[in-house]
Amino acid sequence: MKRVYMDANATTPLVPEVFDAMRPYFIERFGNASSIHQQGQQARAAVEQARESVSSLLNCHPAEIVFTSCGTESDNLALFGLVQPGDHLITSSIEHHAILHAAEKLRDRGAEVTFLPVSGEGVVDPQDVRRAIRPNTKLISIMMANNETGAIQPVTEIGRIAAEADIYFHIDAVQAAGKLPIDVQSLRCDLLSISGHKLHGPQGTGILYVHRGTQLEPLFFGGSHERQRRAGTENLAGIVGLGKAVEMARQVLSDGTIARVAALRDRLEQGVLARVDGAGVNSANTPRVANTTNIYFDNLEGEALVIALDLKGLAASGGSACASGAMDPSHVLRAMGLSTARARACLRFSLTKLNTEEDIDFALEIIPAAASRLRELAPVNAGTLG
Ligand SMILES: Cc1ncc(COP(=O)(O)O)c(C=O)c1O
């Protein structure tokens, strides 16, 4: 059966070029980058080459790059590394759980946390950030692009506000890397997180940019790896793959791929709206990353549609998370003011650069049919879901 993947914001497939770059580092070129013999030196050189590739993407010095195990670790290192009991953290209500749950934990440990609201389009207002600043504000952490809606956040303006107030600024750029240019100098951020598996690199790899001089308490204690910021033997093959993926992500930003993906996304979006009644796009009126569309299908259960599409060969994602056995509507969509019923009726389609026109044709064939069949079989009354 034909299968089409439209869930890039969950994870992306490793591309062959990345796998080929990694392959020798599992067997022939194994080595511990801390060892002084030849295998060790070879490993060290490969890790440092990857570090340079990442620093070129972000426009920073290689020494400012810390390799981690994932975006979640990078986010946690930024928050727990800086915020102490008594400090104040400003973040938003639409962050990924890697930030939200870390912020809640910090609050339990005696930090003050402000979770800023967002507009109906899912965007943070920089003036809200400014107004939330207190004398003890230590860190502002705002994402660059939202994982559910794709909405791009005003991080340049927030960076300016943070710099003027002399407050550390962290950006979760996990859903922006490879989709938007990222220049840590013009963003004026002190910390920035990226995840390898969202840009066709390997799962289990991440990056935290840490501006030189930032006093960051490590999460792990052990050896003096990563300039004492992250103890633990480097994930050699993973880091090599991440370096290659980042190099390719840099090309994608300038070779027309982003515009092609945006055109595919727009065709999908318009096609669905033209063919399905009671459908609409969340965050439609604000700039979004090119690959993401979040569509509501009133009067049906999003999860049921995800399953129906999966059975027909299309992988997409719902706007709900399973919490204690019940489907909780997405915190992002709820923060945007969607009713519980509508938030439960949303699907996210997120494309990769590997998607084609045929994939969109395929999706446009099965989505309307699946939606109308579900509405016939199990009509959901928007009013009854609350
Ligand atoms: C915005 C954002 N931040 C952080 C993460 C966590 O990244 P990882 O899966 O590498 O832990 C994700 C993953 O979906 C994300 O979308």
The ligand as a Gaussian input file, in Angstrom:
#p B3LYP/6-31G(d) Opt

LIG

0 1
 C        9.461000      23.081000      19.682000
 C       10.047000      21.810000      20.193000
 N       10.929000      21.852000      21.200000
 C       11.500000      20.744000      21.696000
 C       11.211000      19.509000      21.179000
 C       11.878000      18.294000      21.756000
 O       12.829000      17.781000      20.855000
 P       13.331000      16.264000      20.982000
 O       12.263000      15.404000      20.396000
 O       14.598000      16.207000      20.190000
 O       13.558000      15.988000      22.418000
 C       10.289000      19.402000      20.131000
 C        9.899000      18.088000      19.590000
 O        8.844000      17.919000      19.028000
 C        9.703000      20.584000      19.618000
 O        8.829000      20.557000      18.612000

